[in-house]
Amino acid sequence: MITSSAQRIADYRERGWWGDLSLHGMLRQHAQQHPDLLAVADQPNREDLTGDAPYRLSFAELNHASDNLASQLLQAGIKSGDAILVQLPNIAELVMAYLAASKLGVIISPAAVQYGAHELQHICTTINPSAMLTIEQFNGLPLAANARQHLPETAQLLVFGSEISVDATSYSEVQEQLADYEASHPVSADDILTICWTSGTTGTPKGVPRSHNMWFATSRCCVEAADYKLGDRFLNIFPMVNMGSVGAFLYPSMLVGCSIILHHPLDPGLFLTQLQEEKITFTVAPPAVLNQLAKNEAMWNQFNFSELRSIGSGSAPLAPWMIETFGQKYGVEVINFYGSNEGISLFCTPQHAADATERATMFPRVGAGIEAWDSEVNAIVRSKVVDVDTGEEITEAGKVGELLFDGATVFDGYLGTDNAEVFTEDGFFRTGDLVELCAGNGTADGAKDSAVPPNFYRIAGRCKDIINRGGMKISPMEIDILLEGLPNSAEVAVCAYADERLGEKICACVVVAPDTEPPSLELIAEYLSGQGIAKFKLPERLELFTALPRNPLGKVQRFLLQDAVEQRIKEIG
């Protein structure tokens, strides 16, 4: 399956943006050149989670294991061009599945372990899988039993430990079988390997097909941002089902030759222990985890993190004080990432912004003709900002518009969806993200230059999340950030609700902190007003929740929040 046009492929190959690298091809290269280098290691508590002993596989062993899995898939009738649904936690078998699919030219669609019947049925309807790979259970979740109830009859269920097995031993007959198969079914770097799924923050998750070339382009962004080197050791705590792990860890590990240490589900104590004992050089963690660690210097200092060079974070705004704490007290720099399954690839490092406030909120305008950002990433992508209403390009600082993105990292369109409104006439992906053009304190080398045009983007929110209160456009993300420290609250987010006069108003949705009294609407208004927010942005309704609806990556699903609020209003009458 190839989704890119012949013209796009030819153009990008001529520019050197795309080439002939494949995921399994890079694995085999490292298996030959660095056979004993650790490739993947399970979390030490895996037996408590799945009932199986943890794996630690070198590049040679991982190559053998994925060979054997590919052979078993062939024996089950899975062939080039077929799609397989994979529902696995962060365990070695998930890495093997990606590599086995790559060797066979099979399309792999990974699903979060939290997905239930509704989500799995939606995926099956969209991709029509030939098989589903899973395990019996993970941390109490009966994955295989759920699959048996909801998987279409046309798809085989292949469960590790019963229908398929893990074997890291080399067999000449398997290698010969695969060599013959690959000779008659060659894999192109332009073939689609994965169909990942959007986070669902604005509605039903959509399938995002991505080729090897798209993934390697994205991985080069991560390699540049964190300065990956041969032999680096990554601690991966995010589910390896989308950009956050596939783009930041799986593909870079094969591109450079690095070790992936797995972790799942999130356990802060185990996370710190693995950082130390596995001598981790780089990891990515949610902002909330880093905030907790920044507040607990005593806990951090109990461990030796001398190998740790930097930590990545993203998916939500970062706190400048947290970045300062890590940099000044812990000697570890925090890199701010902003990406998506579709191919947005932005990051901000200490080299881009030494100032913690800038690094927490801004990203270099890569691909926008800013000479200060001279890098490989800057050369393989294009970006610009346009007015949401008129579509005209914005070039002045202080103005907010929609971010448009194009280049080697970007996908071709959602699967089975009318993509007419997804791309502009000149080929840019409409990200749906609102950004403001702004100027940092200086250029990439730290020198201030008043002649430099606005050289940063500041994320301002989502177009589809925008609340329209009487014609005044309000970003809910902006209010969420201001409410992060609201007294007596454990979680806070705002959403729109319908109003006959103004069109929409703002509702504050609060999860009350344990053993405290709920905050009042008056307290919320006073808290926000104290931060200088405009009156028209103040919430006019308060709803209490036991938990906010979030997707598997922890992002608030604002559309579900709005549905819940409006349902409550309807019930009240």
C-alpha positions in Angstrom: 0.0 0.0 0.0 1.4 3.4 -1.1 -0.5 6.6 -0.5 2.0 9.1 -1.8 1.7 10.3 -5.4 4.5 9.3 -7.8 5.3 13.0 -8.1 5.7 13.5 -4.4 7.9 10.4 -4.1 10.1 11.4 -7.0 10.4 15.0 -5.7 11.3 14.0 -2.2 13.8 11.4 -3.3 15.5 13.8 -5.7 15.9 16.3 -2.8 17.3 13.6 -0.6 14.4 13.8 1.9 13.3 10.2 1.3 15.3 7.2 0.4 15.3 3.4 0.6 15.6 2.7 4.4 13.2 0.3 6.0 12.6 -0.5 9.6 13.7 -4.1 9.2 16.6 -3.2 6.9 18.1 -1.0 9.7 17.6 -3.8 12.2 19.5 -6.3 10.1 22.3 -3.8 9.6 22.8 -3.4 13.4 22.4 -7.1 13.9 25.4 -7.5 11.6 27.5 -4.6 12.9 26.5 -4.6 16.6 25.0 -8.0 17.2 25.5 -8.0 21.0 24.3 -4.4 21.6 21.0 -4.4 23.6 18.1 -3.6 21.4 15.0 -4.0 23.6 14.4 -4.9 27.3 11.1 -5.4 29.1 10.2 -3.7 32.4 11.5 -5.7 35.4 7.9 -6.1 36.7 6.6 -7.7 33.5 5.8 -11.1 35.2 3.4 -9.3 37.6 1.7 -7.7 34.6 1.5 -10.5 32.0 2.6 -13.6 33.8 5.7 -13.9 31.5 9.3 -13.4 32.4 10.8 -10.2 30.9 12.9 -10.3 27.7 16.3 -8.7 27.1 17.2 -9.0 23.5 20.3 -7.9 21.6 20.0 -6.7 18.0 20.9 -10.1 16.7 18.3 -11.8 19.0 15.6 -9.3 18.1 16.3 -9.9 14.4 15.9 -13.7 15.0 12.8 -13.2 17.1 11.1 -11.0 14.4 12.2 -13.5 11.7 10.5 -16.3 13.6 7.4 -14.2 14.2 7.2 -13.2 10.5 7.5 -16.9 9.6 4.6 -17.8 11.9 2.5 -15.0 10.3 3.2 -16.4 6.9 2.1 -19.9 8.1 -1.1 -18.3 9.3 -1.8 -17.0 5.8 -0.8 -13.3 6.5 0.8 -11.9 3.3 2.2 -8.7 1.9 -0.5 -5.9 1.8 -2.6 -7.4 4.5 -3.4 -5.4 7.6 -3.1 -6.7 11.1 -4.5 -5.2 14.3 -2.1 -5.3 17.2 -3.2 -4.7 20.8 -0.2 -5.1 23.0 1.2 -3.1 25.9 4.9 -1.9 25.9 6.5 -5.3 25.9 9.1 -6.8 23.6 6.5 -8.6 21.5 5.1 -5.2 20.3 8.6 -4.3 18.9 8.8 -7.7 17.3 5.4 -7.2 15.7 6.5 -3.9 14.0 9.6 -5.6 12.6 7.9 -8.7 11.5 5.3 -6.7 9.7 8.0 -4.6 8.1 9.8 -7.8 6.8 6.6 -9.1 5.2 5.3 -5.8 3.8 2.3 -6.1 6.1 0.5 -3.1 7.5 0.4 -3.0 11.3 -2.3 -1.0 13.1 -1.5 -0.7 16.8 -4.3 -0.1 19.3 -4.0 1.1 22.9 -4.7 -1.6 25.5 -7.3 0.7 27.0 -9.4 0.4 23.8 -12.6 -1.6 24.2 -15.3 -3.0 21.9 -16.3 0.4 20.5 -12.8 1.5 19.4 -11.7 -2.0 18.2 -14.9 -2.4 16.1 -14.3 1.0 14.5 -10.7 0.1 13.7 -11.8 -3.3 12.2 -14.4 -1.7 10.1 -11.9 0.8 8.8 -8.9 -1.5 8.0 -10.5 -4.9 7.6 -7.7 -6.8 9.4 -6.6 -10.3 8.4 -5.5 -11.0 12.0 -5.2 -9.5 15.4 -2.2 -10.0 17.7 -2.5 -9.8 21.4 -1.7 -11.5 24.7 -4.1 -13.2 27.2 -4.0 -10.4 29.8 -2.2 -7.3 30.9 -2.5 -5.9 34.4 -5.9 -7.4 34.8 -7.2 -6.5 31.4 -8.5 -9.6 29.6 -7.2 -8.6 26.2 -7.6 -12.0 24.4 -11.1 -12.6 25.9 -12.3 -9.2 24.8 -10.9 -9.8 21.3 -12.6 -13.1 21.0 -16.0 -11.4 21.7 -15.6 -8.5 19.3 -13.2 -9.5 16.5 -14.9 -10.1 13.1 -15.1 -13.7 11.9 -12.9 -12.7 8.9 -9.9 -12.0 11.2 -7.8 -14.6 12.9 -6.9 -14.1 16.6 -3.3 -14.8 17.2 -2.4 -14.8 20.9 1.2 -14.9 22.1 1.8 -18.0 24.2 -0.8 -20.1 22.3 -1.2 -19.5 18.6 2.2 -17.8 18.2 5.3 -17.8 20.3 8.5 -15.9 20.9 11.8 -17.5 19.8 15.0 -15.5 19.6 17.0 -18.4 18.1 18.3 -18.3 14.6 17.0 -20.9 12.1 18.5 -21.2 8.6 15.3 -22.6 7.2 13.3 -19.6 8.4 15.9 -17.2 7.0 15.8 -18.9 3.7 12.0 -18.9 3.7 11.9 -15.1 4.4 14.6 -14.4 1.8 12.6 -16.2 -0.9 9.4 -14.4 0.2 11.1 -11.0 0.2 12.6 -11.6 -3.2 9.1 -12.1 -4.6 7.5 -9.4 -2.4 10.0 -6.6 -2.1 9.3 -3.9 0.5 9.6 -0.3 -0.6 10.4 2.5 1.8 7.4 4.3 0.3 5.1 1.4 1.4 2.7 2.1 4.3 3.9 0.2 7.4 1.6 1.7 10.1 -1.9 2.9 10.5 -2.0 4.7 13.8 -5.0 6.5 15.2 -5.6 10.1 16.1 -6.1 10.9 19.8 -9.8 11.5 19.5 -9.7 14.9 21.2 -12.2 16.3 18.6 -14.2 13.2 17.7 -13.9 9.6 16.4 -10.2 8.6 16.0 -9.0 8.6 12.4 -6.6 6.3 10.8 -3.2 7.8 9.8 -1.2 5.8 7.3 2.5 6.4 7.4 5.3 5.0 5.3 8.9 4.1 6.3 10.1 7.3 4.7 7.7 9.4 6.7 8.7 7.7 9.9 12.4 8.1 9.2 12.0 11.8 8.4 10.3 12.2 11.7 12.9 10.2 13.5 15.6 12.4 12.2 13.9 15.3 13.9 14.1 13.5 17.2 17.7 12.5 16.6 18.5 16.1 16.0 16.5 17.4 19.0 18.0 15.0 21.6 21.4 14.4 19.9 21.0 10.6 19.8 24.2 8.6 19.5 25.0 4.9 18.9 24.6 2.9 22.1 22.2 5.5 23.7 19.6 3.9 26.0 16.0 5.1 25.9 13.4 4.7 28.6 10.0 4.5 26.8 7.0 5.0 29.1 4.4 6.1 26.5 2.4 3.3 24.7 4.2 2.4 21.5 1.1 3.0 19.4 1.7 6.5 17.9 4.1 9.3 17.2 5.2 9.7 20.8 7.0 6.3 20.9 7.2 5.1 17.3 8.6 8.4 16.1 10.7 9.2 19.1 12.0 5.8 20.0 11.3 2.8 17.7 12.5 4.3 14.4 15.3 6.4 15.9 16.6 3.3 17.7 16.9 1.4 14.4 18.3 4.5 12.6 21.1 5.2 15.1 21.5 1.9 17.0 20.1 2.5 20.4 18.5 0.4 23.2 14.8 0.7 24.1 14.0 0.0 27.7 10.2 -0.5 28.1 7.9 0.8 30.9 4.2 0.4 31.2 1.9 1.3 33.0 3.4 4.4 34.5 4.9 3.8 37.9 6.9 6.8 39.1 9.0 4.8 41.6 9.9 2.2 38.9 10.5 5.0 36.4 13.2 6.5 38.6 14.7 3.1 39.4 14.9 2.2 35.7 16.5 5.6 34.9 19.3 4.7 37.3 19.8 1.0 36.9 19.5 0.9 33.1 21.8 4.0 32.8 19.3 5.8 30.7 20.6 8.6 28.5 17.2 10.0 27.3 13.5 9.6 28.1 10.2 11.4 27.5 7.8 12.0 30.4 4.5 13.8 30.8 4.6 17.3 32.2 2.7 16.2 35.3 5.4 13.7 36.2 8.2 16.1 35.7 6.3 18.7 37.8 6.1 16.2 40.6 9.8 15.4 40.4 10.8 19.0 40.3 8.9 19.6 43.5 10.6 16.7 45.2 14.3 17.3 45.1 14.9 14.8 47.9 13.4 12.0 45.9 15.4 12.9 42.8 18.7 13.1 44.8 18.2 9.5 46.1 19.2 8.2 42.7 22.3 8.5 40.4 21.3 9.8 37.0 24.8 10.6 35.8 24.1 9.1 32.4 20.9 11.1 31.7 21.6 13.9 29.3 18.1 15.3 28.7 14.4 14.6 29.1 11.7 15.3 26.5 8.2 16.3 27.3 5.1 17.6 25.5 1.4 17.0 24.7 0.6 19.7 27.2 2.1 23.1 28.2 5.3 22.9 30.2 5.9 24.9 33.4 9.0 27.3 33.1 9.8 26.7 36.8 10.0 23.0 36.2 12.5 23.5 33.3 14.6 25.8 35.5 14.6 23.2 38.3 15.8 20.4 36.1 18.4 22.5 34.4 19.8 24.4 37.4 19.4 21.9 40.2 19.4 18.5 38.5 21.8 19.3 35.6 19.3 17.8 33.1 17.9 19.9 30.3 14.2 19.5 29.3 13.4 19.5 25.6 9.9 20.6 24.5 8.3 18.5 21.8 5.2 19.2 19.8 4.2 16.6 17.3 1.3 14.6 15.9 0.6 11.3 14.1 0.0 13.4 10.9 3.6 14.6 10.9 3.9 17.9 12.8 7.4 17.9 14.1 8.4 20.9 16.3 10.8 21.0 19.2 12.6 23.5 21.3 16.0 22.8 22.9 18.4 24.8 25.1 20.2 25.7 21.9 17.0 27.3 20.6 15.9 29.0 23.8 18.0 29.1 26.9 15.2 31.0 28.7 12.9 28.6 30.4 9.8 30.6 29.7 10.5 30.6 26.0 11.4 27.0 25.9 8.2 26.1 27.8 5.9 27.9 25.4 7.6 28.5 22.0 8.9 26.5 19.1 11.3 27.6 16.3 9.5 28.4 13.0 11.2 25.6 11.1 10.5 25.6 7.4 9.5 29.2 7.4 12.6 30.7 5.9 14.2 31.7 9.2 18.0 31.6 8.6 18.7 31.3 12.3 17.2 27.8 12.3 19.8 26.2 10.0 19.3 22.4 10.5 18.3 19.2 8.7 14.7 19.5 10.1 14.5 23.1 8.8 15.4 21.8 5.4 12.9 19.0 5.1 9.6 20.7 6.3 7.6 23.8 5.5 5.4 25.7 7.8 3.3 28.8 7.9 0.4 30.5 9.7 -2.8 31.6 8.1 -5.8 33.6 9.3 -8.6 31.2 10.3 -11.3 33.2 8.5 -9.6 34.5 5.4 -6.8 32.0 4.8 -4.3 34.8 4.3 -0.8 34.1 5.5 0.2 35.9 8.8 3.7 37.3 9.0 3.4 39.8 11.9 4.3 39.1 15.5 1.4 38.9 18.0 -1.2 37.6 15.5 -2.8 34.2 16.0 -3.7 31.8 13.1 -3.8 28.2 12.1 -0.5 26.4 11.7 0.0 24.7 8.3 2.7 22.1 7.9 4.2 20.3 4.9 7.2 18.2 4.0 8.9 14.9 4.4 7.4 14.1 7.8 3.7 14.7 6.8 1.2 12.0 5.9 -0.9 11.9 2.7 -4.4 11.9 4.3 -6.7 10.0 6.7 -7.8 6.5 5.8 -11.3 6.1 4.4 -12.0 9.8 4.9 -12.8 12.7 2.7 -9.6 14.7 2.9 -10.8 17.7 0.8 -10.6 20.0 3.8 -7.5 18.4 5.3 -5.0 20.0 3.0 -4.7 23.4 1.4 -4.6 23.9 -2.4 -0.8 24.3 -2.2 -0.4 21.0 -0.3 -0.1 22.1 3.4 -1.7 20.0 6.1 -4.2 22.0 8.1 -3.1 21.1 11.6 -6.1 22.6 13.4 -3.6 24.1 15.9 -3.7 27.8 16.6 -0.3 29.5 17.0 1.0 33.0 17.5 4.0 34.4 15.8 6.4 35.8 18.3 10.0 36.8 18.6 12.3 35.2 21.2 15.0 37.0 23.1 17.6 36.1 20.4 18.5 34.0 17.5 19.7 30.4 17.7 23.2 31.5 18.8 21.7 33.7 21.6 22.5 37.0 19.8 19.7 39.5 19.8 18.8 41.0 16.5 15.9 43.4 16.1 16.0 42.8 12.3 15.1 39.1 12.7 11.5 38.4 11.8 9.2 36.6 14.4 11.2 33.4 14.7 9.0 31.3 17.1 5.6 29.8 17.2 3.6 29.8 20.4 0.9 27.2 20.7 -2.4 29.0 21.5 -5.0 26.2 21.2 -7.1 24.2 18.8 -9.3 25.7 16.0 -12.0 23.2 16.7 -11.8 23.8 20.5 -12.3 27.5 20.1 -15.2 28.8 22.2 -17.2 31.5 20.4 -18.8 33.7 23.0 -20.9 36.3 21.3 -18.3 36.6 18.5 -15.3 36.7 20.9 -13.0 33.7 20.1 -11.6 32.1 23.3 -9.0 29.4 23.5 -9.9 26.8 26.2 -6.3 25.7 26.5 -5.4 29.2 27.7 -7.9 29.0 30.5 -6.9 25.5 31.4 -3.3 26.6 31.9 -4.4 29.5 34.2 -6.5 27.1 36.3 -3.8 24.6 36.9 -3.2 25.8 40.4 -6.8 26.3 41.4 -7.2 25.6 45.1 -9.1 22.4 46.1 -8.9 21.0 42.6 -7.3 17.8 41.4 -8.1 18.3 37.7 -9.6 21.3 35.8 -10.6 21.9 32.2 -13.1 24.2 30.5 -15.4 23.6 27.6 -18.2 25.3 25.7 -21.9 24.9 26.3 -24.7 26.2 24.1 -26.3 29.6 24.9 -29.3 31.0 22.9 -28.1 34.7 23.2 -24.3 34.4 22.9 -24.0 31.1 21.0 -21.6 29.6 23.5 -20.5 30.2 27.1 -17.7 28.6 29.2 -18.1 25.9 31.8 -15.4 25.0 34.3 -15.2 21.3 34.9 -13.5 20.4 38.2 -12.4 17.2 39.9 -12.3 18.1 43.6 -9.1 17.3 45.5 -9.5 14.6 48.2 -10.7 15.9 51.6 -11.5 19.4 50.4 -14.6 21.5 49.7 -15.4 22.1 46.0 -14.4 25.5 44.7 -17.2 27.9 43.9 -17.8 29.6 40.6 -17.0 32.9 42.5 -13.7 31.5 43.7 -12.8 30.5 40.1 -13.6 33.9 38.8 -11.6 35.6 41.5 -8.7 33.2 40.9 -8.7 33.9 37.1 -9.2 37.7 37.6 -6.2 37.8 39.8 -4.2 36.6 36.8 -5.4 39.5 34.7 -7.7 37.5 32.4 -10.4 39.3 30.4 -13.9 39.2 31.9 -15.4 37.7 28.8 -13.2 34.6 29.4 -14.5 33.9 32.8 -16.5 30.6 33.2 -20.2 31.1 33.8 -21.0 27.6 34.9 -19.4 25.0 37.2 -19.7 21.3 36.9 -18.1 18.7 39.2 -16.7 15.4 37.9 -15.1 12.4 39.5 -12.7 12.3 36.6 -12.2 14.1 33.3 -12.5 12.1 30.1 -9.1 11.5 28.7 -7.7 9.5 25.8 -5.0 6.8 26.3 -2.3 9.5 26.1 -3.9 11.5 28.9 -5.3 14.3 26.8 -8.6 15.7 27.9 -11.3 14.8 25.4 -13.1 18.2 25.4 -15.8 17.1 23.1 -16.9 14.4 25.6 -16.7 16.9 28.4 -19.0 19.3 26.4 -21.4 16.4 25.7 -21.6 15.6 29.4 -22.2 19.2 30.4 -24.9 19.7 27.9 -26.6 16.5 28.9 -26.7 17.7 32.5 -28.2 21.0 31.4 -30.8 19.1 29.4 -31.7 17.0 32.3 -32.2 20.0 34.5 -34.5 21.5 31.9 
